[in-house]
Amino acid sequence: MSFSELGLGEKLLEAIRDAGYTTPTPIQAQAIPFVLQGRDVMGCAQTGTGKTASFTLPMIELLSKGRARARMPRSLILEPTRELASQVQDNFQTYGAQHRLTTCLIIGGESMSEQTKKLERGVDVLIATPGRLIDQIDRGNIMLMDMKLLVVDECDRMLDMGFIPDIEKIVARLPKPRQTLMFSATMPPEIKRLADKFLSAPQEISVAPPATASERVEQFMVRVGAADKRAALRHLLKSETVKNAFIFCNRKRDIAILEKSLKSHGLDAGALHGDMPQSARQETLDAFKRGELTLMVCSDVAARGIDVSGVSHVFNFDVPHHAEDYVHRIGRTGRAGNDGRAFMLVTPDDQKQLGAIAKLTGMDIAEMKLDDAGFEAPAAGEAEDSAEPGRGRRRPARGRNAEPREANPRPAREPRSRRAAKPQERADEEAAADMPPPAIERYQRPEPDRQEPRRYAERRGPSDRYRRRDHEDDDAFSDASVVGFGNNIPAFLKIVPRLSPIDD
């Protein structure tokens, strides 16, 4: 089957040929005709099967007729991460090169004022993450009454990230007569409930069993100790022919530590996780796509939907907490007909997660012995290269199990003050040291003089300054002689006032 048999227009078929695609994938061949008919679709397919094109291609064909109005987008695509939203926008720009469709990306980490300006000019396709979209709706920058088509992509990932309440809040504001498409890699009961709530007589499409790993990916696991994981990873990177690779960690803190460790050993590595600014995330991802970075140390934010051509390896530095994430991680390699290799470092504490992965995929992962390949784990006393503060060389043990310290053969030296003292002074000090200590006399507090009046016996109150003097003070000043000016009369008293004629 070719794309021309799916009912797409000539302009769109030409853009598809320019992109280098000739044959649709199974999910595209089944979903595109139903979307063009205006039907609701519930699609279930694994990562790397072309789900994005299965809704972007028919959307371009449906939206080619019509015009968007200010602040009233015609279609909405919800994505769980910024990287997925950016990739969907790239697909619209690639396939819609000969159509005059406008797109707007509403994601966090970018200027909200720039996004508002695009919305005011009118948008045909609005691609957003739930959190930032709700912010714009609450500010009154987006009106959803003209929405004709809704796409909820990676529904199971939305569920894992806790976006389901936000999606329900957004869908409640959309008009009822609309076309809704939902795509997911797995179909848990919660997603089934949402599909029954949002979709109207949907066409269900499933092209692969849930949680099925690609057959073109060779999977291996390596059993190591927790302290030997970085050394084992470096050994694998050197022994394998790695063109480029994703290295997945469970915690964002470990991503920074591992990136710094790889760089200290001369390896070309970059980091990608949710706490990075959007500009830094996009810059790192673009450098990895261009081949400027060989290793991408990342979290599960890069496990879904990010399409990087020709990824040769995937390394699970940590066993994922959820078994479904393992399938999505290794799905970054072995895409578009290429072969890939995936490795997972397993510690003794990871047996529970390993059993969940084997139960979900229905297969046992082959075990690789690093000892056969010349791997040498660091000795117990040696310090593993650590970029984490506070994790350097271990100090010698101190306690009951600590080995006794070697006795010091040198005699203890006297204090500097005694070495510098004269012989006579040292003799006086030694004689004084032999004398018994003097008796300590107890301090006796002297008896107070009862005749002497106590100082500050009576304190003045706050209003004493405004009271009149006591009569004793008045009597003290009554016998004093009167003091006059004498012969020193001030000059102003000698001035005789001049009388006016009226006074005369």
MARPABA-830514 format. One line per field, with one value per residue (C-alpha): residue number from 1; residue in three letters; x negated, y, z. Coordinates in Angstrom, 3 decimals. Layout:
<rs>
num	[NUM, ...]
residu	[ala, ...]
xx	[X, ...]
yy	[Y, ...]
zz	[Z, ...]
</rs>
This chain:
<rs>
num	[1, 2, 3, 4, 5, 6, 7, 8, 9, 10, 11, 12, 13, 14, 15, 16, 17, 18, 19, 20, 21, 22, 23, 24, 25, 26, 27, 28, 29, 30, 31, 32, 33, 34, 35, 36, 37, 38, 39, 40, 41, 42, 43, 44, 45, 46, 47, 48, 49, 50, 51, 52, 53, 54, 55, 56, 57, 58, 59, 60, 61, 62, 63, 64, 65, 66, 67, 68, 69, 70, 71, 72, 73, 74, 75, 76, 77, 78, 79, 80, 81, 82, 83, 84, 85, 86, 87, 88, 89, 90, 91, 92, 93, 94, 95, 96, 97, 98, 99, 100, 101, 102, 103, 104, 105, 106, 107, 108, 109, 110, 111, 112, 113, 114, 115, 116, 117, 118, 119, 120, 121, 122, 123, 124, 125, 126, 127, 128, 129, 130, 131, 132, 133, 134, 135, 136, 137, 138, 139, 140, 141, 142, 143, 144, 145, 146, 147, 148, 149, 150, 151, 152, 153, 154, 155, 156, 157, 158, 159, 160, 161, 162, 163, 164, 165, 166, 167, 168, 169, 170, 171, 172, 173, 174, 175, 176, 177, 178, 179, 180, 181, 182, 183, 184, 185, 186, 187, 188, 189, 190, 191, 192, 193, 194, 195, 196, 197, 198, 199, 200, 201, 202, 203, 204, 205, 206, 207, 208, 209, 210, 211, 212, 213, 214, 215, 216, 217, 218, 219, 220, 221, 222, 223, 224, 225, 226, 227, 228, 229, 230, 231, 232, 233, 234, 235, 236, 237, 238, 239, 240, 241, 242, 243, 244, 245, 246, 247, 248, 249, 250, 251, 252, 253, 254, 255, 256, 257, 258, 259, 260, 261, 262, 263, 264, 265, 266, 267, 268, 269, 270, 271, 272, 273, 274, 275, 276, 277, 278, 279, 280, 281, 282, 283, 284, 285, 286, 287, 288, 289, 290, 291, 292, 293, 294, 295, 296, 297, 298, 299, 300, 301, 302, 303, 304, 305, 306, 307, 308, 309, 310, 311, 312, 313, 314, 315, 316, 317, 318, 319, 320, 321, 322, 323, 324, 325, 326, 327, 328, 329, 330, 331, 332, 333, 334, 335, 336, 337, 338, 339, 340, 341, 342, 343, 344, 345, 346, 347, 348, 349, 350, 351, 352, 353, 354, 355, 356, 357, 358, 359, 360, 361, 362, 363, 364, 365, 366, 367, 368, 369, 370, 371, 372, 373, 374, 375, 376, 377, 378, 379, 380, 381, 382, 383, 384, 385, 386, 387, 388, 389, 390, 391, 392, 393, 394, 395, 396, 397, 398, 399, 400, 401, 402, 403, 404, 405, 406, 407, 408, 409, 410, 411, 412, 413, 414, 415, 416, 417, 418, 419, 420, 421, 422, 423, 424, 425, 426, 427, 428, 429, 430, 431, 432, 433, 434, 435, 436, 437, 438, 439, 440, 441, 442, 443, 444, 445, 446, 447, 448, 449, 450, 451, 452, 453, 454, 455, 456, 457, 458, 459, 460, 461, 462, 463, 464, 465, 466, 467, 468, 469, 470, 471, 472, 473, 474, 475, 476, 477, 478, 479, 480, 481, 482, 483, 484, 485, 486, 487, 488, 489, 490, 491, 492, 493, 494, 495, 496, 497, 498, 499, 500, 501, 502, 503, 504]
residu	[met, ser, phe, ser, glu, leu, gly, leu, gly, glu, lys, leu, leu, glu, ala, ile, arg, asp, ala, gly, tyr, thr, thr, pro, thr, pro, ile, gln, ala, gln, ala, ile, pro, phe, val, leu, gln, gly, arg, asp, val, met, gly, cys, ala, gln, thr, gly, thr, gly, lys, thr, ala, ser, phe, thr, leu, pro, met, ile, glu, leu, leu, ser, lys, gly, arg, ala, arg, ala, arg, met, pro, arg, ser, leu, ile, leu, glu, pro, thr, arg, glu, leu, ala, ser, gln, val, gln, asp, asn, phe, gln, thr, tyr, gly, ala, gln, his, arg, leu, thr, thr, cys, leu, ile, ile, gly, gly, glu, ser, met, ser, glu, gln, thr, lys, lys, leu, glu, arg, gly, val, asp, val, leu, ile, ala, thr, pro, gly, arg, leu, ile, asp, gln, ile, asp, arg, gly, asn, ile, met, leu, met, asp, met, lys, leu, leu, val, val, asp, glu, cys, asp, arg, met, leu, asp, met, gly, phe, ile, pro, asp, ile, glu, lys, ile, val, ala, arg, leu, pro, lys, pro, arg, gln, thr, leu, met, phe, ser, ala, thr, met, pro, pro, glu, ile, lys, arg, leu, ala, asp, lys, phe, leu, ser, ala, pro, gln, glu, ile, ser, val, ala, pro, pro, ala, thr, ala, ser, glu, arg, val, glu, gln, phe, met, val, arg, val, gly, ala, ala, asp, lys, arg, ala, ala, leu, arg, his, leu, leu, lys, ser, glu, thr, val, lys, asn, ala, phe, ile, phe, cys, asn, arg, lys, arg, asp, ile, ala, ile, leu, glu, lys, ser, leu, lys, ser, his, gly, leu, asp, ala, gly, ala, leu, his, gly, asp, met, pro, gln, ser, ala, arg, gln, glu, thr, leu, asp, ala, phe, lys, arg, gly, glu, leu, thr, leu, met, val, cys, ser, asp, val, ala, ala, arg, gly, ile, asp, val, ser, gly, val, ser, his, val, phe, asn, phe, asp, val, pro, his, his, ala, glu, asp, tyr, val, his, arg, ile, gly, arg, thr, gly, arg, ala, gly, asn, asp, gly, arg, ala, phe, met, leu, val, thr, pro, asp, asp, gln, lys, gln, leu, gly, ala, ile, ala, lys, leu, thr, gly, met, asp, ile, ala, glu, met, lys, leu, asp, asp, ala, gly, phe, glu, ala, pro, ala, ala, gly, glu, ala, glu, asp, ser, ala, glu, pro, gly, arg, gly, arg, arg, arg, pro, ala, arg, gly, arg, asn, ala, glu, pro, arg, glu, ala, asn, pro, arg, pro, ala, arg, glu, pro, arg, ser, arg, arg, ala, ala, lys, pro, gln, glu, arg, ala, asp, glu, glu, ala, ala, ala, asp, met, pro, pro, pro, ala, ile, glu, arg, tyr, gln, arg, pro, glu, pro, asp, arg, gln, glu, pro, arg, arg, tyr, ala, glu, arg, arg, gly, pro, ser, asp, arg, tyr, arg, arg, arg, asp, his, glu, asp, asp, asp, ala, phe, ser, asp, ala, ser, val, val, gly, phe, gly, asn, asn, ile, pro, ala, phe, leu, lys, ile, val, pro, arg, leu, ser, pro, ile, asp, asp]
xx	[0.000, -1.167, -0.171, 1.753, 4.290, 5.161, 7.115, 4.524, 4.226, 1.575, -0.232, -0.478, -1.689, -4.425, -5.572, -5.647, -7.795, -10.139, -10.534, -11.662, -8.660, -6.914, -5.061, -2.860, -3.335, -0.504, 0.850, 0.793, 2.493, 5.359, 5.823, 5.552, 8.690, 10.892, 9.548, 10.296, 13.867, 14.321, 14.485, 13.165, 10.129, 8.546, 5.115, 2.788, -0.702, -4.208, -6.756, -8.557, -5.601, -4.735, -1.825, -2.637, -2.206, 1.012, 2.762, 0.651, 1.128, 4.945, 5.131, 3.252, 5.709, 8.777, 7.561, 6.407, 9.842, 10.825, 9.234, 8.432, 9.687, 7.867, 7.510, 9.732, 7.584, 9.210, 7.468, 5.623, 2.888, 1.977, -1.485, -3.017, -6.487, -7.986, -10.197, -7.217, -5.336, -8.314, -8.640, -4.954, -5.404, -8.387, -6.185, -3.605, -6.297, -7.700, -4.465, -2.596, -5.288, -2.849, 0.081, 0.604, 1.340, 0.241, -0.938, -1.610, -3.601, -2.270, -4.827, -6.580, -10.032, -9.350, -8.036, -4.299, -4.012, -5.380, -2.878, -0.063, -1.054, -0.800, 2.605, 3.867, 2.977, 4.977, 3.776, 4.882, 3.036, 2.383, -0.255, -0.482, -1.362, 1.562, 0.056, -0.867, 2.387, 4.465, 2.428, 3.253, 6.925, 7.193, 5.637, 8.243, 5.764, 7.405, 11.055, 11.972, 15.472, 14.182, 12.253, 13.100, 10.458, 8.734, 5.742, 4.493, 1.122, -0.797, 2.155, 0.366, -2.488, 0.052, 1.365, -2.100, -2.856, 0.452, 1.954, 5.298, 7.138, 5.779, 6.934, 10.407, 10.497, 9.490, 11.891, 14.766, 14.342, 14.350, 17.493, 19.353, 19.504, 15.853, 13.593, 11.366, 8.292, 6.447, 3.162, 1.334, -1.381, 0.475, 4.117, 4.464, 7.975, 7.749, 7.069, 9.962, 12.225, 11.118, 11.705, 15.267, 15.780, 14.240, 14.883, 18.118, 18.408, 14.633, 12.779, 10.298, 7.005, 4.292, 1.358, -0.910, -0.439, -0.967, -4.539, -6.138, -9.792, -11.041, -12.457, -15.343, -16.761, -19.177, -18.710, -21.321, -21.583, -24.766, -24.880, -27.175, -27.534, -26.102, -29.606, -30.809, -28.068, -30.021, -33.090, -30.927, -29.231, -32.581, -33.733, -30.624, -31.076, -34.647, -33.940, -30.870, -30.895, -28.774, -27.709, -25.386, -23.470, -20.870, -21.855, -18.810, -18.871, -15.985, -16.959, -17.845, -20.634, -22.341, -22.187, -24.450, -26.829, -27.105, -27.520, -30.409, -31.999, -31.853, -33.307, -36.158, -37.098, -37.190, -33.758, -31.471, -28.287, -25.357, -22.454, -18.686, -16.080, -12.985, -14.669, -16.773, -15.660, -13.815, -16.489, -19.215, -17.079, -16.398, -20.021, -21.303, -18.744, -19.536, -23.267, -22.578, -20.462, -23.190, -25.783, -27.754, -27.084, -27.695, -26.099, -22.862, -22.463, -18.759, -15.667, -12.436, -11.560, -13.473, -11.917, -8.762, -8.384, -11.752, -12.867, -16.632, -17.667, -20.329, -20.646, -22.858, -22.670, -20.554, -22.041, -19.820, -22.164, -19.261, -16.547, -13.294, -10.754, -7.882, -8.213, -6.505, -9.282, -11.805, -10.002, -9.880, -13.545, -14.893, -12.497, -14.846, -17.024, -16.167, -13.923, -13.142, -14.446, -17.781, -19.253, -20.026, -21.496, -20.202, -22.027, -20.733, -22.905, -21.276, -22.274, -21.160, -18.498, -16.834, -15.440, -11.839, -11.882, -13.682, -10.955, -8.261, -9.982, -10.239, -6.569, -5.430, -7.490, -7.095, -10.772, -14.003, -16.775, -20.121, -22.827, -26.290, -29.318, -31.698, -34.422, -34.744, -35.357, -38.242, -36.325, -38.094, -36.045, -37.780, -39.455, -37.724, -40.200, -40.338, -38.061, -35.699, -35.734, -32.928, -31.586, -29.196, -30.282, -31.190, -31.782, -35.510, -38.034, -36.762, -38.462, -39.961, -37.456, -37.453, -35.738, -35.859, -36.695, -39.412, -42.994, -45.145, -47.410, -51.138, -52.770, -54.797, -58.465, -59.359, -58.984, -56.456, -57.974, -57.665, -55.662, -57.503, -57.252, -59.058, -61.774, -62.543, -62.587, -65.898, -67.180, -66.529, -62.977, -62.328, -63.633, -61.317, -58.392, -59.166, -59.472, -56.181, -54.563, -55.554, -54.008, -50.411, -47.872, -47.048, -43.818, -41.081, -39.591, -35.882, -34.820, -32.776, -30.407, -30.711, -27.734, -25.907, -25.883, -22.336, -22.759, -23.640, -20.527, -20.246, -20.890, -17.920, -15.611, -12.740, -12.455, -10.592, -7.473, -6.796, -4.879, -7.346, -8.845, -5.525, -4.969, -5.689, -8.681, -8.309, -7.896, -11.373, -12.824, -10.718, -12.019, -15.589, -15.271, -13.174, -16.099, -18.378, -19.227, -17.714, -20.163, -19.716, -21.393, -23.504, -25.345, -25.237, -21.864, -21.196, -21.159, -17.633, -16.267, -17.807, -15.948, -13.225, -10.241, -9.227, -5.660, -3.438, -1.456, 1.724, 0.244, -0.778]
yy	[0.000, 3.545, 6.931, 7.739, 5.020, 6.654, 9.599, 12.354, 15.357, 15.806, 18.619, 16.515, 13.483, 15.588, 16.763, 13.154, 12.133, 15.073, 13.818, 10.419, 8.285, 5.978, 3.320, 4.002, 2.094, -0.183, 2.422, 5.065, 2.814, 2.039, 5.391, 7.938, 6.842, 6.956, 10.388, 11.737, 10.431, 12.474, 9.465, 9.388, 7.107, 5.275, 4.074, 1.781, 1.252, 1.025, 3.799, 4.153, 2.945, 6.329, 7.425, 11.124, 11.036, 9.046, 12.171, 15.043, 13.993, 13.815, 16.975, 18.938, 17.650, 18.505, 21.969, 22.985, 24.521, 27.306, 30.141, 30.667, 33.654, 35.598, 33.684, 30.921, 27.947, 25.366, 22.272, 21.262, 18.656, 17.833, 16.399, 15.324, 16.867, 19.891, 17.757, 15.841, 19.078, 20.548, 17.390, 17.512, 21.106, 20.026, 17.389, 20.021, 22.213, 19.262, 17.783, 21.083, 22.874, 23.521, 24.477, 27.819, 26.447, 28.341, 26.549, 27.771, 26.015, 26.590, 25.059, 26.067, 27.580, 30.072, 33.628, 33.759, 37.174, 35.785, 32.932, 35.416, 37.463, 34.368, 33.546, 37.046, 36.614, 33.367, 29.757, 26.672, 24.113, 24.634, 22.271, 22.500, 20.879, 20.836, 23.088, 26.059, 25.739, 26.105, 29.212, 30.807, 29.864, 31.358, 34.589, 34.834, 34.520, 31.432, 30.828, 27.227, 27.597, 27.191, 23.968, 21.285, 18.609, 17.388, 15.030, 13.557, 11.949, 9.545, 9.062, 6.545, 8.985, 11.670, 9.275, 8.630, 12.359, 13.189, 15.244, 13.455, 16.016, 18.849, 17.085, 16.617, 20.313, 21.301, 18.919, 20.229, 23.641, 22.309, 22.289, 18.984, 18.629, 17.860, 15.056, 13.455, 11.277, 9.468, 7.575, 5.528, 2.899, 0.911, 0.656, 0.685, 0.810, 4.560, 5.310, 3.063, 5.049, 8.350, 6.986, 6.028, 9.514, 11.626, 9.619, 9.041, 5.668, 5.461, 3.269, 1.240, 0.448, -1.759, -2.715, -4.405, -6.115, -3.807, -3.517, -5.383, -4.603, -4.159, -7.297, -5.321, -4.484, -6.942, -6.808, -7.610, -7.229, -6.954, -7.840, -5.495, -4.097, -0.687, 0.788, -0.604, 0.765, 3.701, 1.558, -1.092, 1.554, 2.932, -0.597, -1.164, 2.134, 1.209, -2.379, -1.572, 0.296, 3.215, 5.728, 7.559, 6.402, 7.305, 6.632, 6.584, 7.304, 7.288, 10.396, 13.854, 14.143, 11.037, 12.484, 15.396, 13.098, 10.609, 13.304, 14.860, 11.446, 10.585, 13.950, 13.502, 10.290, 12.059, 10.971, 13.337, 13.521, 15.858, 15.948, 16.211, 16.261, 18.138, 20.673, 22.192, 25.450, 24.918, 26.698, 24.416, 21.308, 22.204, 23.161, 19.850, 17.819, 19.619, 19.026, 15.316, 15.133, 16.851, 14.363, 16.907, 14.880, 11.146, 10.319, 11.709, 11.144, 11.678, 10.858, 9.327, 12.713, 11.443, 7.971, 8.903, 10.049, 11.756, 10.710, 10.702, 8.836, 6.159, 5.706, 2.650, 1.929, 2.456, 1.986, 1.687, 2.889, 2.338, -0.288, 1.683, 1.735, 0.992, -1.934, -0.024, 2.567, -0.128, -0.749, 2.954, 3.451, 0.734, 1.944, 4.876, 2.500, 0.012, 2.521, 2.941, -0.504, -0.125, -2.524, -1.538, -2.855, -2.190, -2.850, -2.700, -2.587, -4.711, -4.623, -7.112, -4.598, -4.551, -8.085, -6.980, -4.501, -7.056, -9.620, -7.065, -6.343, -10.043, -10.554, -7.594, -8.359, -12.138, -12.753, -13.292, -10.789, -12.367, -11.913, -10.690, -11.448, -8.514, -10.668, -12.579, -9.323, -8.243, -6.013, -5.311, -3.865, -1.315, -2.794, -2.475, 0.090, 2.149, 5.135, 5.135, 8.365, 10.373, 13.726, 13.788, 15.979, 14.069, 10.754, 10.530, 8.260, 6.549, 7.358, 4.503, 2.849, 3.989, 1.924, -1.557, -3.213, -0.730, -1.963, -0.670, 2.218, 1.768, 3.012, 6.192, 5.389, 9.032, 10.346, 13.051, 16.530, 19.091, 22.248, 25.064, 27.351, 24.846, 24.142, 27.838, 28.423, 28.871, 26.073, 28.092, 28.907, 25.265, 24.233, 26.767, 25.434, 21.850, 22.876, 24.721, 21.672, 19.552, 21.993, 21.391, 23.749, 26.804, 26.834, 28.799, 31.499, 31.962, 35.409, 37.195, 39.892, 43.045, 44.015, 47.048, 50.306, 50.594, 54.323, 55.267, 55.783, 53.334, 54.728, 55.003, 53.806, 55.769, 56.068, 58.787, 57.915, 58.928, 62.054, 63.301, 65.831, 67.673, 67.820, 70.964, 71.055, 69.811, 72.418, 71.680, 72.834, 76.018, 76.776, 76.249, 79.037, 81.373, 82.732, 83.392, 87.053, 88.709, 89.140, 92.198, 93.554, 96.125, 98.484, 96.039, 96.968, 95.510, 98.003, 97.188, 98.304, 101.758, 102.485, 105.093, 104.423, 107.251, 108.291, 108.947, 112.208, 110.428, 109.310, 112.870]
zz	[0.000, -0.802, 0.605, -2.573, -1.682, 1.658, 0.220, 0.750, -1.582, -4.232, -2.418, 0.708, -1.254, -2.811, 0.625, 1.807, -1.148, -0.508, 3.070, 1.714, 2.702, 0.243, 2.252, 5.306, 8.533, 9.781, 12.214, 9.488, 6.922, 9.321, 11.077, 8.237, 6.298, 9.436, 10.423, 6.950, 7.326, 10.511, 12.834, 16.393, 16.671, 19.591, 18.406, 20.318, 18.904, 20.230, 20.070, 16.777, 14.674, 13.159, 15.368, 14.914, 11.138, 11.513, 12.828, 11.433, 7.782, 7.856, 9.971, 7.305, 4.686, 6.807, 7.831, 4.350, 3.799, 6.136, 8.026, 11.691, 13.663, 16.366, 19.656, 18.313, 17.163, 14.933, 16.333, 19.503, 20.093, 23.705, 24.401, 27.738, 27.216, 25.498, 23.279, 21.897, 21.275, 19.408, 17.320, 16.329, 15.209, 13.089, 11.411, 10.505, 9.012, 7.014, 5.696, 5.416, 3.421, 0.537, 2.777, 4.463, 7.911, 11.004, 14.142, 17.664, 20.366, 23.906, 26.258, 29.445, 29.554, 26.745, 26.610, 27.198, 25.498, 22.227, 22.380, 22.987, 19.929, 17.717, 19.145, 18.385, 14.704, 14.469, 14.681, 12.749, 14.894, 18.590, 20.051, 23.821, 27.104, 29.579, 32.252, 30.053, 28.078, 31.250, 32.153, 28.807, 29.073, 32.567, 31.288, 28.567, 25.707, 24.159, 23.287, 22.509, 21.038, 17.440, 18.175, 15.617, 16.251, 19.432, 19.626, 22.924, 22.220, 24.497, 26.838, 29.049, 29.565, 30.472, 33.090, 34.544, 34.771, 36.483, 33.645, 33.493, 35.735, 33.569, 30.394, 31.827, 32.708, 29.162, 27.425, 29.567, 27.884, 24.332, 22.189, 21.991, 18.184, 17.533, 16.308, 18.965, 18.412, 21.199, 20.798, 23.394, 23.584, 26.263, 27.274, 31.083, 32.586, 33.265, 29.598, 28.594, 30.908, 29.358, 25.869, 26.782, 28.234, 25.461, 22.274, 20.428, 18.678, 18.169, 15.752, 17.806, 16.098, 17.573, 15.379, 17.960, 21.308, 24.273, 25.580, 22.693, 22.073, 18.541, 16.971, 15.492, 18.938, 20.603, 24.363, 27.011, 30.744, 32.785, 36.477, 38.415, 41.887, 42.661, 43.082, 39.719, 37.461, 36.024, 35.364, 33.690, 31.517, 30.363, 29.541, 27.415, 25.617, 24.724, 23.718, 21.589, 18.286, 19.468, 16.846, 19.225, 22.278, 24.868, 28.495, 30.787, 34.516, 36.983, 38.957, 37.695, 40.269, 38.878, 35.350, 36.261, 38.153, 35.304, 32.662, 34.570, 35.113, 31.400, 30.438, 32.911, 31.045, 27.691, 26.414, 24.515, 26.614, 27.180, 29.652, 29.184, 31.962, 33.059, 35.371, 32.588, 30.932, 27.682, 25.645, 27.065, 26.495, 22.895, 22.231, 23.643, 21.689, 18.433, 18.943, 19.492, 16.341, 14.305, 15.557, 17.582, 20.758, 20.915, 24.280, 25.691, 29.437, 30.050, 32.060, 30.777, 29.267, 26.194, 26.213, 24.308, 20.748, 20.240, 16.773, 16.251, 13.146, 13.352, 17.135, 17.490, 21.239, 24.324, 27.806, 30.864, 33.584, 36.021, 35.722, 35.197, 38.005, 35.591, 33.227, 30.385, 30.417, 29.479, 26.187, 25.415, 26.279, 24.015, 21.324, 20.713, 18.701, 15.963, 14.177, 10.470, 9.563, 11.354, 13.886, 17.455, 20.692, 24.216, 27.509, 31.075, 34.201, 36.912, 40.589, 43.279, 44.396, 40.945, 40.897, 41.449, 38.531, 36.347, 36.988, 36.088, 32.763, 31.914, 32.782, 30.676, 27.587, 27.854, 27.176, 29.071, 28.441, 27.562, 30.198, 29.210, 31.353, 31.506, 33.049, 29.785, 27.959, 30.178, 32.573, 35.833, 38.639, 40.887, 43.942, 47.270, 48.549, 45.386, 44.982, 42.038, 40.057, 41.569, 40.557, 43.485, 46.399, 49.495, 47.718, 47.302, 48.964, 52.054, 55.326, 57.350, 59.650, 63.252, 65.912, 67.316, 64.014, 63.150, 63.123, 66.027, 65.146, 65.197, 68.415, 68.064, 68.907, 69.521, 73.103, 73.736, 73.448, 76.203, 75.632, 73.890, 76.931, 79.167, 76.594, 76.370, 80.166, 82.055, 84.338, 87.534, 86.484, 85.650, 89.105, 90.796, 88.810, 89.814, 93.498, 93.325, 91.776, 94.844, 97.339, 98.439, 96.949, 99.084, 101.015, 99.353, 101.549, 101.225, 100.238, 102.871, 101.708, 103.931, 106.039, 104.655, 106.677, 108.015, 108.785, 105.263, 103.116, 100.250, 96.846, 94.554, 97.325, 95.931, 92.205, 90.484, 88.584, 85.001, 86.084, 88.726, 86.323, 86.184, 89.957, 92.066, 94.343, 97.871, 100.627, 101.912, 98.610, 98.755, 102.261, 101.104, 98.590, 100.797, 102.889, 99.963, 99.147, 96.132, 93.307, 91.005, 87.892, 89.817, 87.519, 84.570, 83.144, 79.722, 76.874, 75.723, 79.086, 78.638, 75.392, 75.875, 73.599, 71.294, 71.756, 68.770, 68.415, 69.319, 72.628, 73.367]
</rs>
